[in-house]
Amino acid sequence: MEVEKQYKKRIVIKVGTNVMTNKDNRIVVPILKKLVDQIARLYEEDIICVLISSGSVIAGKEVLDGNTIIDPTTRRQVYSAVGQPRMMRHYYSLFHHYGMRCAQVLATKRDFAPGKYRDNMINCYEGLLNQGIVPIANEDDAVSLSMSMFTDNDELASLVAELIHADALILLTDTDGVFDGHPDDEDSNLIKTVTTDQSVEQFIQSSGKKEGEGRGGMESKINVAKKTAAKDIPTYIANGKREDVIVDIAHGKNVGTRIYQEED
């Protein structure tokens, strides 16, 4: 389904849990404000963004930490169901401050399958974007079945980018991009560009994550980035806590790691 783009550019931004939380694993609203500020500034340049936001499980855990739910799947569903409106309250207030509107779009993997569900999702996004409303997307954790769950929000972001024919996908994490070693090692260097057929997976370090901290890691990000770039959507992995990271990438500055498809 071909769509007419109303804006100069469309950018999909995925912000991970590690970007928006502090060392105590709590949501930091000033970080969310900086993200919204950048989206608002780009909107004035005729660039509209879609925000794929993690954080609902953490936001629910903040107020339900003393719960008695034993089953981990049910516990995650409850955390998400309670946390999702808390996240949207933050975003609604922040966007309202800039005179902008936002909307919540929750999805399951089924919504991206070819056919009526996908067409319905396209209609939803196009309707919002054409009205200048910033969609804020997340997986519908409260009702997703394990067999229809996204691998993580990186995968969701990639699917949305393809769905709306985005001009770029930005995956924000808590490191400056892809390194040729552990990011904390002094000898490690940031890899500025990666092509879709370039192997960098051997540099990825595994990391243990606590409940609610998100399912994605750097390996997932590289995998998703390559698949997205192969569809002619340049993808960036960058530090979400870096000042003006989104605006700088949108303006073509050399920030983070750029993953792209080499022309034949």
Secondary structure by P-SEA (a helix, b strand, c coil): cbbbbcccbbbbbbbcccccccccccccaaaaaaaaaaaaaaaaacbbbbbbcccaaaaaaacccccccccaaaaaaaaaaaaaaaaaaaaaaaaaaacbbbbbbbbccccccccaaaaaaaaaaaaaaaacbbbbbbccccccccccccccaaaaaaaaaaaacccbbbbbcccccccccccccccccccccccccccccccbbbbbbccccccccaaaaaaaaaaaaaacbbbbbccccccaaaaaaaacccccbbbbbbcc
